[in-house]
Amino acid sequence: MIPIDKSPRAAAYSAREKIKKRFDNLALSSHSETLPESARLEDSRLLTGHGRFVADETEANEAHAAFVRSPYAHALIHTIDTMDAENMPGVIAILTGSDLKVSGFGGIPWDVPPPGIPDDTPMGATEIAEPQPLIADSRVLYVGQIVAMIIADTINHARDAAETVAIEWQALSTVITLEQAVAKGATPLWPEQSPGNVCFTMRKGDPEATKTAIRAATHTVSLHLRNNRLTANPIEPRTYLGRYDGKTRRYTLRTQAGAPHMVKRILTGNVLHIDADKLRVIVRDVGGGFGMKNAVFPEEALVLIAAKHVGSPVRWQGERGECLLTDVAARDQVCTITLALDAEGQFTGLKVRTLANLGSYLAGRGVISPANAAKVVSGCYRIPAVDLEVRGIYTNTMPTAPYRGAGQPEQIYFLERIIDAAARQTGIDRAALRRRNMLRPNDLPYNTPCGIRYEEGDFSFALDAAIKRAEWTSFAARQEEALENGQWRGIGVAMSFEAKAMDRPENAIIRMGSDGRAEVIVGTISSGQGHETAYARLISKKLAIPVDAITVIQGDTDLVAQGGGTAASRSILIGGSAIAIASDVLIEKARMLAAEALEAAVTDLEFVEGTFQIRGTDRHITLAALAVENQLSGDAEFMPENFAFPYGCHIAEVTVDPQTGKTHLERYIIVQDVGTVLNHTIIDGQLHGGLAQGIGQAVLEEMAIDPDTGQVLSGSFMDYAMPRADDIGDFDVILTTSPAHGNPLGVRPVGETGPTGAPPAVINAILDALAPAGVSHIDMPATPQAVWRAIQEAGNI
C-alpha cells in the first residue's frame, strides 16, 4: 500500500478516480546518476541548435501569410479593394472579414467568465462580451487589428501585396487610457453589453466595516498608483504553421501554446465549428511564454482556414515589431488605495479601487488578472476590514491577458507601496511596520476578509533573514558615503506573497517498457522551465531508472489525451505531483507481480533502489526484470485542495545620480521559501529570470501608446527598453525550505515571485533615495527622465 497521511486535514488520491484525499508521504528514493544533480537535461540540445521550434518545422509546398492591419485605433471600414493585390506576383489568395463571415467562422471568445456571471453561462456568450473577430469586417477597435490576409508563395510576395490593398476608412473617436474610458461622455465601445466601457465590476470584502475602520483610524494614508502596461517579449516571437488534409478532413496546427488542449477546444468549438478529433495541436519547444502564449490569437485560426482554402500548408512568422503591436498586453491598472492604522501602527482597514484595462475585447482569459487581486489583496498581513472593488474597462488598445503573475504582482505592488507611505507618515521603521502587522505561524490557517484561506507561512522569518543579510541597520553609513560621492542612496523592502496553482487538475501516465525505459505523458508544457529535467529526475528518484532512459511526452493533443497546460506556476506542483503519484501507482502494481514471482506475501516486500526484496532475505527481483515480461504503467490525477502560497522578502538598494536621474541597482537580496528543493538550477533560473522582469517593469519597460491616436510608440526594442545585464546586477538569493503541506512533493512555486516582489522593492528604494529632495511619489517605470523630472518638480535640491 502507498503510505497515506492520516492527519485530520489529509486527503488521498486514487490512480483512476477523482477522489478527495492527498498523499503526504511519498518519499523520494536516492539514485546515482551520471549527470550532476543540478544539470538540466534539455540544455545541451537547446544550446547546440537542436531545439524544435515552430520555425524549425517545415511542410512541403508551404505558403506564407502576411496581414493588412489597421492604422486606426477606432474606425469604420467602408470598402476594401484587393484587386491590385490579387494581381501581384506570387499571390495565391486573399481573405477578408466578409469572406470569413460568409463561411460562418466564429471569433475568439472569452473563456473565463467575469465575476458574478452564473456558472451555467455558455462560454463566449455574446451578451457578456463580443468575440474578437479573426479579421475585422466593418469596424476596427485597436491599431494593428487584422483587416485582410494575403497568402502568397513567399513571405516577401505576401508583404508586397499587402501594401497595395486600398481601404476606405471613417475614423471614430477613441478612448485610449483608463481615465478617458470612464470619463463622463466617453465613447462607449460596446454600448449594448458595457455602457460606460465597464465590462464587469468585482466587489469583495466588507465595505461598511472598512468605512468604520477608516473613520476611526488614527492614521489614514492614500495613494493613487499606476501599474504600467507591459508586453511579454519572449525570445521566440509568435509563429504558426497550419495544415489541412483533404483526405481525412483534419487540421494540424503547430503552435507555441502553453495550453494546447485549451487552444484545441476553442478553435474547434467556437471558431472552426468542427468535431474535436478533426484538429491536432502540436507544441514542441517554446522559446518563452510568460502567460502571453496561453492566449488564443486570430493568426492561429487563420493559418488553418487559409491552409484549407489554398490546399497547402500556410505559415505566419511574426516579427518583433508586429508582435509588439499585436501580442496581448498586460498589467495596465490604476488604483486608489487607502490604508487605515491605529495609534500603535496596527492596520485596521484597507480600501482598494482599481481600474483594469481589458483592451478592446475581453480576451479568453482577460478576466483573470483583474480578478486575482482578491486572492492577495491583504498580502501576508492581518487587515481585519477590506473593501475591494475592481472594474474591467474597455479601451481602444490591444487586448490584455495574464502575464507572469497575472494580477497578483499588480495588487502586491499597490499594497507594498501604501505600507511604505504609511511608514513615512507614522514615523515607524518600514521593516518594523511590516513585522508588526504580519500574520504569524500560529495565526494560520487564516481566512482573509476576501474569502481566501491562507494555510501556512513564516513571513517574519523571511523578513528578518533578508533584513540581516541586507545589513539594514548599517545602511545609513553607506548612504552617507554615497552622498560624499555625489550619489543619493536608498533602500527598499517588499514582501512577495502569492496564491498559486489551484485552477484545474492534471493527469500523468507513466509506462515502462521491456527495455527498461520509461515514458511519461503529461499535459503541461515547458517554455523554458525545464520540465524534461524536473519530471525525469522525479521519476528517476522514484523508480531508480537513469534519467537518460526517461522520455517526457507533452504538447501533442494526439498523444496526450488531456491536460491543463502550464500557467499560474502549476506545472511542478500539479503536474509533478500527478507524476509522483503515478510513479507510486506503478510501483504498487509491480509489487503485486513481484509477490507472485517471488512467491511471497505483498506485505513482506520492500522496494528500494528499483528492487523488490523480501524483508530479511536476499531474495529479490528488479523493476526492470518485471517490465520484461509485463507492461508496467501507472496513471494518476492530482488537484490540490487549496492554493499554494509562495512567499519571500525582497530588498533592493539603489543609488541615484541627481544630475541625470539615472538609477543604479547596487544590491538585491531575496529570501524565498521554496518548500522542497527538487533542482537548484531550475529554482535559481526561475528566480533570476523573474527578478529581471520585475526590475525591468520598475525602471525600464512600458508599452507606450499615444493617448490621442492609439498609436504604439514602443514598437521596437529601440523604444521598448528590455533589461540588459548591466541593468540588473547580481542577486543574493537565500532559499528556505519548509515543505508545503498542500501537495505530495512539498514544493512551492517560484516562477512568479520575481515580478511580484521586485517592482515595489525597487520603487520603494528609489523613493527612499529621493526622500531628502522631497520626492514622495513616482510611477513605474522610473526611467532617468522620470526620476530627473520628479527631482526638478520637487524643487528642494
N, C-alpha and C positions, 0 to 999 in steps of 0.2 A: 504494500500500500504506500501511496505517497504521503509523507508526513503532513499533517494539517494542523495549523494553529487553532487551538480550541478556546482561545480567549473570547470574551463576550462580543467583541467587535469583529471577530474573524469571519471570513467567508471563503467558500471553496468553489473551484471551477471544474466542471467536467469537460472531457475532451470533445464530446459531441452534443452536449446540451447547454442551453443558456441557463446555467444555474447561478446561485446567488451568493456564493461564498468565495473567499480568496485564500490562496496558499500563502503562507508566510515563512516557510522554512525550506525553500528549495535551494539547498546549499550547492555551491559550485565546486566540483572536484578539481584538483590541480592536474595539470597535464603538461609535460615538457614539449616545447615547440622549437623548431629551427629558428624562426624569426623572433626577434626581441618582442617582448610583450607589448611594447608601445608602438611597434611598427604598424602602419596602415597598409593593408594588403593591396588596395587599388592604386596606390600612389605610383608604383613603377609603371603600370600600364598607362595611367593618365599623363605622367610626366614625360614619357617617351613617345607621345603622339599616337598611342594605340587606343584612345578612347573612342567610343561610338556615339557621337552626337548626331543630331538630325542632319547637319551639314555634311557629315561623313557618309550618310546613307544615300544611295543613288538608285534610280529606277531607269529602265530603258526608255528612250524617247520622251524624256521629261520636257514638259513645257514650263514656262516661267510666268509668274504673275507680278503685275505692278498695279498700284491703286491710284486713282484720282481722288484727292482728299480736299475737303472743304477749306478755303482760306478764311471763312467767316465763322464766328462763334455762334451766330444765330441768324438764319436766313431761310427764305423760301427758295425752292428750286422751281423755276418756271419751265425751262427747257434744257435738255442735254442733247447736244449734237455730236454724234460719234462718227459721222461719215468720213471725215478726214482720217481719223484714227484707224478705221476699218481698212483703209487703202494703204496704210503704212507697211513697209517691208516686214515680213515675219509674223504679222498679226494673225492669230488663229480665231479668236473670238473676243467679244466684249460683252460684259454683263452689267446691267444697271438695276436699280431698285425696282423698276417696273417689271423687268424680266423675272425677278425673284417673286414678286407679288403675284404675277400670273401663274407661276409654277407652284405657289402655295407653301413656300418655305417660311418657317417661323423665325422670330428674332431670338436674341439671347435673354432668357427670363431671369427674374430674381429667383434665387434658390432658397435662401434663408429668410423666413418671414419677419417683418418688422415687429417690434414689441406690441403686444396687445392683439395681434391677429390670431383668430381661432386656429387651433391645430389642424382642423379639417379643411382649411382653405387650400384649394389646389395650388401647387407650385406655379408661380408665374402669373397668377390671376391678374388680369389687366385692370380690374377695379382697384387694385392695390398700387400697381406701378406698371407702366408700359414696358414691354421688352425692348431691348436695343436692336434696331434693325441691322441686318448684315450689311446692307447697302441702303443709304438714305434714299427715299423715294421723292418726298415732297418738301421735307424740312430738315435742316441740319441744326445741331444744338451745341457743337463744340468744334474748335479748329482742329482739323485732322480727321474728321469723320469721313468714312468712305462714301463716295458718290458714284464711282464706277470702277470696274475691274477689267484690266487688259490682260489677255492671255496670249503669249507670243512664243516663238521658238527660242529666243534668247532673252535674258533679262534686259539687255540694252535696247532691243527692239520694243519690248513692252514699255520701258520707260519713255522712249522716244514717242511712242504712240500716245501715251498718257498725256503728254504735253500738248497734244493737238486737240483734245476734247474741249469743246466750247460749251460753256454753261451760262445761262441767263439767271442771275441771282436777284433777289429782293432782300436787302439787308433789313434785319429787325433789331429792336433794342435788346440789350444784353444785361444780364446780371452775372458778374464775374466773381466778386467777393461775397463772403458771407453777409457782410453788413449791407451790401447792395441788395442781396436776395431777400432779406427780411425787412427792408425799409418800407415805409408806407408808400403805396403807389408803385411798388416794384412790378416789373413784367412777370406774370405767372407763366412758368414753363409748362406746367401740367395743370391747368385750371380746374379740370374735372376731378382729378384724383387728389391734387395737392394745392389747394388755394393758399396763397401766401408763400408758396415754394417750400412748405413744410411737409415732407414725406411722412414723418412719424414723430411722435413725442414719447419718450420713455421717462417715467417717474418712478423713483424708488425712495424708500426711507419714510420718515415721519416729518412732514413739513411743519406741523403745529409744535411738536416737541423741539424742533430745530429753531423755530422762531422764538420760542420761550427761552431757549438757551442763549441765543444771541442777545435778546433783550436784557437778560440777567447777567451777562458776561462782564467781567472787569476789563477785559481787553477784547476788542474785535479788530481783525485785520482783513482787508480786502485787496485783491489784485485783479487786474484784467490782463489775461495772458493769452499768447498765441502759440500754437504748436505748428511749425512751418510745414508747408506742403513738400513732400519728398517723392522721388521715384526710385525704384529698386536698383536699376542699372546692373543686373547680373552680367558676368563676364561673357556669357553666351546670349546674344540677342535672340528674341523670339524668331523661330523658324519652323515652318510646317511643310510637310510633304503629303499630298493626298493621292490616293489611287482608287480606281473603281474597276472591278472585274465584271464585265458584262455577262459572262457565263454563270457565275454564282450570284450575280446581283449583290455583290458585297463590297463595302468600302473598307479601306485601310488608311488610318491616319497615323503618321509618325509625328510625334509632338514632344514637348518637354513638360508636360503637365505633372504637377505634384500629386494629383488625384485622378488617375486615368479612368477609373470607374465612374467618377462624377462627370467627367467630360463625355464619356460614352452615354451616360444616362440623359444628359441634357441635349446632346446632339441628336440622338435617336428619337427621344420622346417629344422634344419641344421644337427642334429646328428642322431636321430632315423628315420627321414623321415616318420612321421605318421601324421594323422589329429590331429588338436589341441585338440579336445574333447577326444582323447584317452590317455591323460595324466592329472592326478590330482596332483598338487603340494601342500603339506600341510606344513605349518610352524606354530608351536606353540610358546613356549617360546624360546628365543635365548639368550645365555649367552655371550653377547658382539659380536660385528661385526667390527666396525670401518672402514667399507668400504670393508674389505677383503672378507667378506662373500657375497658381491654382485657379485663377480666373479663366473663364471660357471666353475666347476672343472671336470676333467675326471672321478673321482670317482663317481660323481653324476650320470653320464650316465651309468657307468659300473655296478653299483648295479642293475639298471633297466634291462640292457641287460642280466646280469647273472641270474636275477630272472626269466626271460622268458626262458632262456636256461636250467636251472636246475629244473624249476617247483615249486620253493618255494621261499619265501622272502629271500633277501640277505642283510646283514648288513656289513658296514665297519665303524669301530670306530677308528678314528685317535688318536694316542697317541702324547704326546707333542713333542718327538724327531722327529717323522715322519712329523708332521705338521711344525716344524721349517725348515725341509728340503724341504717341498713341497708347503706350503702356498704361494700365490703370495706375493712378497716382495713390498717394497715401498721406496719413496724418491730416493736416489741414483742419484744425479745430481752433476755435476761440472760446475762452472760458472766463467767466467772472466767478471768483471763488472767495468765500468769506469763512474765516476760522474764528471761533469764539473760545476764550480761555478764562479761567477763574483767577483769583488773586495769587494762587500758588503756581500758576502756569500749567494747570491741567486743561486738556482740551475738553470742551463741553458741547460743541456743536460745529457742524460743517455744512455750508450751503454751497452747492455747485450748480451753475447754469452754463451749459455747453452747447455751442452750435457746431455741428459736424458736417463738413462739406461732402456730399454724396456725388457731386458732379452732375452731369446732365441726365443720367439714367441710374436707376437703382441696380447696381451690378449684382451678379449672382449672390455674392456674399458681402455686399456692401454694407449690410446692417451690422455685421459682426463687430467691427472696430468701435463704432459709437456705443453699441450695447455692452461691450466688455467693460466699460467704465464701472458698471455696477459691481463687478467681481472684486475690484481692488480699490473702491472709492476711498476707503479709510486706511489703506495700506496696512502696515503692521502695527497700527496704533489703536488704542482704545478711545473711540469717539462715540459717546452714547447716543447722540442725536445727529442724524444725517438727512439732508434734503437734497436729492439729486434729480436734476432734470437735464435730459439730453435730447436735442432736436436734430433730426436728419434733414439737411437742407439741399435743395436742388440749385445748381448754378450752371452757367454755360461754360463748363470745363469738362475735360475728360473724366470719366467715372473714377471713383475711388474704391479701393478694396483693401483687405488685410495685408499688412506689410509687417515684417518681423516684430512681433509683439502684439499687433492687432488691437489697438485701443488701450491696452494697459500701459505702455510707455507714456501715452498722452496723459492719462489720469495721474500716474505717479509723478510725472513732471509737474503738473498743476499742484499736487499735494506737497511735494518736497519744496517747491518754490514758496508756497504760502507759509510753511513751517519756518523757513529761514527768515521771511519777513516778520513773522511773529517773534522770533528770537531777537531781531533787531529792535522791535518796538518794546518788548518787555525787558530787554537787557539781560536775558538769560542766555548762557552759552548755547550755541546751536546743537552741539552734541548732547549736552545735558538736557535740553528741552526734549529732544527726541527720546533719550533714555527714560525720562520721567513719564512719558506717555506711551511707551511701548507695552504691548502685550507680553506678559511673562509666560514661561513654560507652564506654570500651574494655572494660568488663565485659560489654557487650551484643553479641549476644543472650545471654540468661541463662535457664537453666532453674531454676525455683523448686522447692523441696522438695515442693510440691503438684502439680507436673507442668505448670505453665503456662510458656510460652516468652515472655519479655519481649524485644521486638525492638529498641527504641531509646528514648532519652530522656536529657536532660542535667538531671538533677534538682538537682544542686548549683548550677547556674546559676540556676534558678528561685528556690532558697532564698536565694542571695546577693543576687540582684536585689531580692527582697522585703525582706530584712534592711536593705539600703541605703536603699530607699525609705521604710521604716518608721522610720528613724533609731534603730535598735535600741540602738546604743551610747550614745545620749544619753537613753535612757528614764528613767534614774534621776533626772535633773533634773526631768522632767515629773512623775514620781511624787512627788518632794519638794514641788513646787509644789501638786499636788493635795492633799497631806496638810495643807498650811498652810490650805487652804480646807475642811477637814473631810471630804475625799473620799479613798477608797483607790483607787489606780490600778494596773491590771495590764495586762500584755501577753502575748499567747499566739500560738504558731505551730503550724501543722499542714500537712503535705503532703497534697495531694489526688492520689490515684492510682486509676485505673480500668482495667478491661479490658472493652471495649465492642464491639458491632456485629460479632458473628460467630455468628449464630444460624441464618439461612436466607437463600437468595438472593432477589434482587429482579429483576423484569423491567421493561423500559421499551420502549415503542413510540413512535416519532415519525413523524408523517405530515405531508407538506407538500402543500397544495392548489394548484390553478391560480391562485388569487387571491393567492398568496404567503404566506398564513397557515399556521401550523403548530399542530398539537396534539400533546401528549404524554400518553400513557396510562401510569400508574404505580400500583403497589399500596400506596404509603404514604398516610398520612392526616395532614393538618395539624390540630393542635388549638391553634394559636397560634404555631407555629414559623416560619411564613412560607414554606411550600412554593411558593406561587404566585410569590413573588418569587425564591426561590433557584433553582427549576427553570427559570423563564422567562429569567432573566438568564444562566443557564448555557447554555441553547440559543441565546440571542441572541448570546452571545460566540462560540459555535462556528459558527453558521450565518449570522451577520450579518443576523438578522431582528429588526425592532423588537420590544421586549418586549410592546407592546400588540397585537401580531399573533400572540401565542402563547397558546394555551389549555391549561391544565393540567386533565386529567381524572383524578379519583381518587374512590374512595369509593362506587362503584356496581358491584355484582358482576355486573350485566348488561352493563356497558360495559368493565369491567376483568376480564379472564379469570382472573387470578391475582394474588396479592400477599401479601407477608409482613406488611404493616401497619407501624405506627410503634410502636417500643419500643426500649429499650436504646440510645438515641441512634443509631439505624441509618439514619435517613432520608437525610441528605445524603451519608453515606459510602457506603451500599449503593445506595439509590435514585438518588442523584445520580451515582454512578459508572456505574450502568447507563445513565442518560440521556446521560452524556458519551460512552460507548462507542457507544450507538445513534446519536448525532449523527455520529460518525465513520463508522459503517457507512453512513448515508445519504449522506455526502459521497463515500465510495468508490463507491457505486452511481452517484451523479450524475457522478462523474469518468469512468466508462465512457461515459455518454451524452454528456458534453461532448466527449470524444475523438472520438466518432462525428460529432457536429455540426460540430466544427472540423476534422475530417479530420486529426487529429494523433495521435501516439502517447500512450498514457496516461502514460508516464513523463515526457513533455515538459510536462505540465500542472502548474501550481501553483495552490493555492486560497488566495486572500487576500481578505478583506473581502467574502465572499459571491460571489466571481467566480473562474471558472477561466480562467487565462490561459496561453497558450503562452509558455514562457520565452523572453526575448529578442525578443519581438514585441509588437505592440499588439492582436493577435487574442485575443478573449475572449468568454465567454458567462456570464451570471449564473445563479446557482442558481434565482432566481425565473423566469427565462426557460425554463429546463429544466423547471420544475414546470408551466408552462402546457401543455406537450404530454405530460408524463409524470407518473405518480403516483410521487412520491418518498417513500420510507419507510426507516426503519432500526429494527431492534429488537435488543435485547441483554439478557443476563442477567449479573449480577455477584454473586459470592460471594467475600469475602476469604479468604485462606488462614489468617489468624490474627486475633486480636482487635486492635482499635486500642487504644492506651494513652494516653489523655489524662492530663496531669499538670500540677500547678501548686503554688504555695505560697501559703497564706493566713496573714495576720497580723491579729489583732484587738487593739485597745486599748480598754479599758473603764475607767470609774470606778464605784465602788460607794459608795452612801451607807450608812455603818454604822448609822445610826439607823433607817432604813426598809428596808434590804436592796435598794433599787432599783438596778438596773444600767443604766448608760447607755453605749451604744456610741459611743466618741469618734472612732475611726478604723478603717477596714477597707481593707487592701491585699491585692490578689490579683495574682500573676504567673502567667499561664496560657499554655502553649504550645498554640496552636490550629492549627498546621500552616498550610496555605494559607488566606488570608482571602478568602472569596467575597463577604461582605457584612458590613460592620462593624456596621450597625444590628441585624441579626439576632443576631450574636455578643454584642453588648452586652446586648441584651434577654434572651437566654438566660442569660447570666451574672448579670445583676441579679436576674432572677426566681428563679433557683436559689439565690442568696445569701439572698434574702428568706426562702425556705422553710427554708434551713439555719439561719439565725439564729432564725426562728420556732420551730423544734424546740428550739434550745438554751435559749431563755429564756421561751417563751410557751406553745407548743402541747402539748396532751396530750388524748388520748381517754380521759377518766377513767371508770372503770367500778367500781361498788361491789363490793368483793371478797366480800361476803356474799350479795348478791342478784343480781348481774349487771346491775343497772340502769345505763344510761348516764347519767352525771352531767353530761356536757358535751354537752347536747342542743340547744344553740343557740349563736349567736355571743356571747351574754352569758356563756357558760361556757367555750366553746372559744375561746381567745384567739388569733385570727388577727393576724399582724403588720400594723401600720399604718405610714404613712410616718414618723411621729416615733419609731417603734421601730427603724428601720433606718438612717437617716442616708445619707450619701454613700459611694460606693465608689470607691476609687482602683484602676483596672483597668489593668494593663500586659499587653499581648499580645506573646508571642514567636512567631515564625513559621518554625520549621524544618519543611519539608514532610515529612509522613509517607510512608513507603515502602510501606505496605500497600494503597494504593488509588490509582487513576489521578489523582484530584484532589489528592492530598497533604493532605487535611483530617484534622483530629482532632475528634471530637465534643466539644461544650462544654455540652450541655444539663443534665448531671447533676453537674458539678463543684461547684456551689454547695452542694447538700445534702450532698455528701461532705466538703468541706473546712471548711465554716463551723461545724458543731457542735463538733468538737474544738478549733478555733481559739478560739472564743468561751468555751467552758468552761475551757480552759487559761488564758485571760486572766483570767477571774473567779477561778479558784483562785490565780493569781499575786497578784491584788489582796487576796485573803483570807489569804494565807500568813502575814503578820505576826500575824494573830489566831489562828493555829494551826489553821486550817481546811485540811484536806488532801484532802477529798473532797466532791463534791456531784453529785447525779444531775440529768439533764435532766427537765423544764425548770427552769432556775434562776430561778424566779419570785422576786419580792421576799420573799414569805413564806418560801420555801425558803432563800434567802440569809440572811435575818434569823435564822431558826431555827438555821442552821449556825453563825452567829456566836455566838449565845447558848449553844449547846451546847458550843462550844469553850471558852468562859469565860475568854478571855485578853484581853478589852478592858481 
